[in-house]
Structures are given as C-alpha cells and as structure tokens.
C-alpha cells in the first residue's frame, strides 16, 4: 500500500490519520459519558475520567492539525460516480467535519478551568494561565474566565458535543455504508482496503 494518496485510493498515512481521529473521538466520548453516568462528583474516578477526556481532546487537536496539513499536501482520490448533488453533499459534509474537528477540541481546551494532566504524564497549563488569555480575553476583552467560559462551554458541550458531532458522524458513516451496500461503489473501500 502506498504512503500517499493516488487518484483511486487513500494512502496509508491518510487512512491511519482518519482511523486514529475516529478512535480518539470515540475515546473522548466514552470518557466523558463514563464520568457523567458512572462517577460521583469530586471523586478520584471522576477526576481521572475528566483528565482522560482532556487528554484525548488535546490528542485530537494534534492529530487533526496533522490531518489538515496532510490534506493540503496530498491529493484527494477522485470521487466515485454520482450526481452533482451527491458530490456537493459529500464536500459540504467533509468540510463541516473538518470545522467541527477543529472547533471541538479548541473550545474544549480554552473553556476548561483546570490543567490537563496529559495521560497522567505531564501537565498542560489551562488556557486561563496563558499569556494569550491574559492579552486577548482579560486585557483586550475585559472578561473574567467565568464570563469567557460560559459561551465557550455552551458551544463545546451543548452545540457540538451534545448533537452536532453525532449528526455529522452519523451522516458520514451512513453515507459510507450507503455507498458500500446500496451503490456498491468503492467509497468505503478506499478508506478500509489494503489494496
């Protein structure tokens, strides 16, 4: 299998980045739902689940950054035959996924009031402790962290996390399955096969 994409298939780098991103998003959701559903507030288990969620979020930021760079540097395989509407919907869906994959971890990081204990190995300072926060939010906008955090949390938790990411992921997976089982084309195979 080639490292780079070809006109007909994704290369191994694009495939690995795609599936690592998917696994990290799944892990971020599992950790946050575990925290909400199965732990008591202010317990070590609750804190560990939060720190895992934050660690997965930071990892998503890094991997998505690499993904964007690779997408710019590498060609995209040609789409399978379809109508203009299908191709437009696929492009819009992919761009929406990219936007959300960037905004979700960024809002998660800047809206968190604690340091990230990155997989319990080292600390990443919270945004409130950075010079960027001081210069942009505190000095320029005149906001406290509590005032800043409220709309950021709303975007991260209520809009993105609660429903938009799920809708986009379901649409993405549904479209892949539709192409595979109904249209019987190579859309899904481009991202899964070793050919």
Secondary structure as UniProt FT lines:
FT   HELIX           12..38
FT   TURN            41..42
FT   HELIX           44..73
FT   HELIX           84..110
FT   STRAND          116..118
FT   TURN            119..121
FT   STRAND          122..124
FT   HELIX           127..129
FT   HELIX           131..132
FT   HELIX           133..140
FT   HELIX           145..153
FT   HELIX           154..164
FT   HELIX           165..177
FT   HELIX           178..182
FT   TURN            187..188
FT   HELIX           189..192
//
